[in-house]
Amino acid sequence: MNALIDLKVPLQSDLLTTVRLLTGGVCSLVGLGLEESEDCKVCVTESLLLLKHAGFLSARLVFTHEKGVRVLIEGEEGGGETVSSMEEEISVALLQALVKDLSMQKTQTGASRITFGFECD
């Protein structure tokens, strides 16, 4: 396992674009194709939204290089407002549709840890 990035980020809507840009850079660095890179960016964004809706105030993102990219996203600093909505179900469905090896741990309030990966062509 070769860690590329280990980042803690506040779960604020205005920072999601920055995280998407970072994700795109990591995908390019490991040699993912355009389609896989776009899917990975969507998965990272949806994962962060799930954690935010579960009441986390920040998240830890770890990108590793394993035949492509592997992503771990874990909620940190609970105590934020929890939001239960149809958007949550859509986010989970999107993740399940885009990745084969999705792993999601949940608490009473929602997702707490999400991992997935994308392989190079």
C-alpha positions in Angstrom: 0.0 0.0 0.0 1.5 3.3 -1.1 -0.2 6.3 0.5 -0.4 9.3 -1.9 -2.5 11.7 0.1 -3.8 11.7 3.7 -6.0 14.7 4.3 -8.4 16.0 6.9 -11.0 18.4 5.5 -13.9 20.3 7.1 -17.2 19.1 5.6 -18.2 22.5 4.2 -19.9 22.8 0.8 -17.5 25.4 -0.5 -14.6 22.9 -0.1 -16.1 20.1 -2.1 -14.9 21.6 -5.4 -11.3 21.7 -4.0 -11.6 18.0 -3.0 -12.9 17.2 -6.4 -9.9 18.9 -8.0 -7.5 17.0 -5.7 -9.2 13.7 -6.6 -8.8 14.5 -10.3 -5.1 15.1 -9.7 -4.6 11.9 -7.8 -6.5 9.9 -10.6 -4.3 11.5 -13.2 -1.1 10.7 -11.2 -2.0 7.0 -11.0 -2.9 6.8 -14.6 -6.7 6.4 -14.5 -8.7 7.0 -17.6 -11.1 10.0 -18.0 -14.2 7.9 -17.3 -12.8 6.3 -14.2 -11.5 9.6 -13.0 -14.9 11.2 -13.3 -16.6 8.3 -11.5 -14.0 8.5 -8.7 -14.7 12.3 -8.3 -18.4 11.6 -8.1 -17.9 8.9 -5.5 -15.7 11.1 -3.3 -18.2 13.9 -3.5 -21.2 11.7 -2.7 -19.2 10.0 0.2 -18.4 13.4 1.7 -22.1 14.4 1.5 -23.2 11.2 3.2 -20.8 11.9 6.1 -22.0 15.5 6.3 -25.6 14.3 6.4 -24.6 11.8 9.2 -23.6 14.7 11.4 -19.8 14.7 10.9 -18.0 18.1 10.9 -14.9 16.9 9.1 -13.6 13.9 7.2 -10.3 12.1 6.7 -9.5 11.1 3.1 -6.7 8.7 2.3 -5.8 8.0 -1.3 -3.5 5.0 -1.9 -2.0 3.7 -5.1 -3.0 0.0 -5.6 -3.5 -1.0 -9.3 -5.1 2.4 -9.7 -6.4 4.3 -6.7 -8.0 3.2 -3.5 -10.0 5.8 -1.4 -10.8 5.7 2.3 -13.2 8.4 3.6 -13.9 8.5 7.3 -16.1 10.8 9.3 -14.5 12.7 12.1 -15.7 15.2 14.7 -19.3 14.2 15.2 -21.9 16.6 16.6 -23.1 18.3 13.4 -26.7 18.4 12.3 -28.0 15.1 10.9 -30.1 15.2 7.8 -32.1 12.3 6.5 -33.4 12.7 3.0 -34.0 11.1 -0.3 -30.6 12.5 -1.4 -28.9 10.0 1.0 -30.5 7.1 -0.8 -29.5 8.5 -4.2 -25.9 8.9 -3.0 -25.7 5.3 -1.8 -27.3 4.1 -5.1 -24.8 6.1 -7.1 -21.9 4.7 -5.2 -23.1 1.2 -5.6 -23.6 1.7 -9.3 -20.1 3.2 -9.9 -17.9 0.9 -7.9 -17.6 -2.9 -7.5 -15.8 -3.0 -4.2 -17.7 -0.5 -2.1 -17.5 -0.9 1.6 -19.6 1.2 3.9 -19.7 1.3 7.7 -22.7 2.9 9.4 -23.7 4.3 12.7 -27.1 5.2 14.0 -27.0 8.5 12.2 -25.7 7.2 8.8 -22.4 6.4 7.1 -19.2 6.7 9.1 -16.5 5.1 6.8 -16.5 4.5 3.1 -13.9 2.8 1.0 -13.7 2.0 -2.7 -11.2 1.8 -5.5 -10.8 2.2 -9.3 -8.3 0.2 -11.3 -6.3 1.5 -14.3 -7.3 0.2 -17.7 
